[in-house]
Every structure is written in C-alpha cells, then in structure tokens.
C-alpha cells in the first residue's frame, strides 16, 4: 500500500546523492581566468547558476515522478 511513497523517496534520495556528487566532482573544479579581480566573482556566479539550474531541474523531475507514481496508484 505504501510502496509508491517508498519509490518516490528512493528516487529523491538517488537524485540528491547524484547531484551532490556531480557538484563536487565536476562543477567544483571549474575556474575562470582572464577577468582580473573579477575571476572569483564570475567563478562563484557560474557555479551558483549551475547549482540553481540543477535544483530547478530536480524539482521538475520530482514533480513529474510524483504525478506519474500517484496518478498510476489512483487509476488502480
């Protein structure tokens, strides 16, 4: 009876772990050079924009997964 909730929470945790790993391994080493004293500002801005984009993408995916799981449950 509560299996859809466990599936939803499992998907959520998998996405959290994958997103954290992605940010630490790929996004964190990005460095921007060539803008003088604005290097650190641009570097942080790009990383923040990527992180916010990932959060919005994760929310969109979780919303679609929730609708799919629970609408499937309602039909049965």
N, C-alpha and C positions, 0 to 999 in steps of 0.2 A: 504494500500500500504506500509506503514512503520511499520506494525506490527512485522515483523521479527527482525527489529532493536530493537524495544522495548523489545521483548523476549530475545534477546541476551544481552542487557544491564541489564535487570532484573536478568538473570542468573549470570551475572558478579557481580552485587551488592550482591546477595544472597551468592555467594562464598566468597566475601570479608568479609562480616559480619560473616559468619560461620568460616572462617579461623582466623579472629581476636579473636572471642570467644574461639575457640579451643586453640589458643596460650596462651591466658590469663588464661583460667581455667584449662587446662591440662598440657601444656608444661612449663608454668612459675613456678609452684611449684616444678619442678624437681630439686633435689640437689644431687650432687655426693660427697661422703665422702670416706676417706681412702687413699688419694693420697698426703697427707700433704699440702704443699704450692701450689700444682697444682690443688687442688679441684676447685677453682674458674675458672681457665683456662679451665679445662675439662668440667665443668658445662656450661660455655658460649659456648664452641665449640660444645657440643652436642645440645644445644638449637639452635644455628645458623645452624647446619647441618639439623635439623628437619625443621626449617623455610625455608631454601633454597629448601629442598625437596618438601615442600608444595607449594612453589611458582612454581617450575617446574611442579608439578602435576596440579596446577591450570591453568597454561599456556597450557598444553597439553589438558586438558578438554575443555578450552575455544576455542582452535583451532578446536577440533572435533565438538563442538557445532556450531561454526561459519560455518564450512563446511557443516554440516547437515542442518542448517537453510537456508543458502543461496543457496545451491545446490537444495534443495527442492523448493525454490522460483523460481529458473531458470527453473526447469522442468515444472512448471505450466505455 
